[in-house]
Structure formats: structure tokens, C-alpha cells
Amino acid sequence: MNYFLFLSSCYTCKRILEELILPKEVDLIDIKKDTLTEEQLAILHKAVGSYEALINKRAQLFKQRQIDTKKLTEENAKNLLLDHYTFLKRPVLVYRNKVFVGNSKTVVAEAKKWVDEH
């Protein structure tokens, strides 16, 4: 399955979505409306190797809950990701067996290249 997880109210996600020019076979999923499923999370975890790598540590809710990153276990990270959409580092593109997480210039460039070539 090919999909793009994003937050529709996030300007960065919108900008990246426009930049990528995704094919019609990619489902657009607003994670605020359609929350992350355990199946999706398992795919992402397998691709990046840890739940912590999927956590958006700059999220306001992360700061409000005063989560200590040094004490964050994989189980805690998994539960946070399933608990609230804001904890997911975004956007996330799953396309043709490759996963791209986050909005760094490098990740976006790699995703764009992958989409353009496939």
C-alpha cells in the first residue's frame, strides 16, 4: 500500500505534498482525521528500526507532558504514537516499499527522487 501521512493544517506538510507531485496510487491520509493504525506503525517501525525515531520531539504536546527523552523506552514511544497524532514526525511517505519520514531537506529530496524515478 502506498500512502502519505500528513497533517492538513501543517504548512510544511502542504508544501512538501506540492513538491513531491505524488501519483494517484498514493493515498493521502490526514492523521488528525484518520489516526495512525497499528499496522501502519508496524510498517514504519520496521523501516526505520525504532519507534523513537518516529517521534516528533518538537511537538507542543511532547513538551507539555514533559517527556524525558533520556527515559523514553520503545514501548513508551509506541504508545505515544498510537495515543495522539501530534507525536508522529511528519510527513511520512510510504511508496513502493520505501519509507521517508520527516521534513528535512535530505529526506524530502530522497523522496522526490524516488517518486520521480518510480
N, C-alpha and C positions, 0 to 999 in steps of 0.2 A: 504494500500500500504506500502511496506517495502522498505526503501532506506537509503543510506549512502551518506550524503552531505560532500564533501571534496574538497580540492584544490590540484590538481595533482602536483603542483610544491612545495608543502609543505612536507618536510621530516617527520615531526611529524605525519601528516595525513597518509602518506605511511606506517610508522612504525606501527601505530595503526591498519590500514587496514590489515596488515600482521598478527598482533597479534590476531585480532578478528576471523579470518577464517570464513567469512560470507557465509551463504548458498546461492545457486544460485537464490533464490527467492528475494534477496535483490538487488535492482537496485543501481548501483554506479553512482553518479551524481557529475561531476566536476562543481562546482558552478561558475567557471570562464567561462566555455563554455555554460552551461545551468543555467541561473540565477534563483535565488530563486523566486518561484511564490507566489502570494498572498495566494493561497490555502495551500501551504506548510508552509508559515509563520503563517497562522491561526492555523494550527495543532500544530506547535511549541509553539506558544503563549499560547494556551490552556493547553499544557502540563507543561510549566514552569511558567506560571502565569504573565509574563510581557515581553515586548519587550526589555526592558533594560537588562534583564538577558541573552538575546541572543547576546548582543553587545560585540564585541571584542575590549575592550578599549585599548589594546596594539597595535592595528593596526596602521601602519605608517600614513595612511590617516586620522585616527581619530586625531592623533597628529598634522598633517599638517593643518587640518581645525580648530585646536584649539577649540575643542568642550569641553565646560564646563560640566562635568558630573553632577554637582550640579543643573544645569539648564536644563538638558536633560529630556524632557517630553516623555510620552509613544508615543505620535503622532510623535514626532521628531525621536525617536528610530525606530519606524516602518518605517518611510520614509527613514532613513539611510540604514536599512536592505534591503529595496527594491531598493535603489539607487545604491548600489555597493556591490559586493560580499565580499570585504575585511572586511566589518563591522560584518559579521556573525562569532560568536565564533564557532570554528570548531575543529574537525569534529562533525557531527551530525548523530546519528543513530536513525532511526525510524523503529522499528521492533516489530511486534506482539503487537501493541497498547502501547508500551513503547517508551519513547524518552530519549536519552542520548546526552547531549550537552557538548562539550569541551574535553580537553585533560588531565585533572587532573588524577592522578593515581587512585583515588577513582572512578571517572566516568568510566574510561576505565575498571577497574576491575569489576564494576557492569555490564557494557555492555557485557563483556566477559562471565560472569557468566550467564546472561540472554540468550545470544545466545547459549551457551553450553547446557543449560537446556531445550531449546525450539527448 
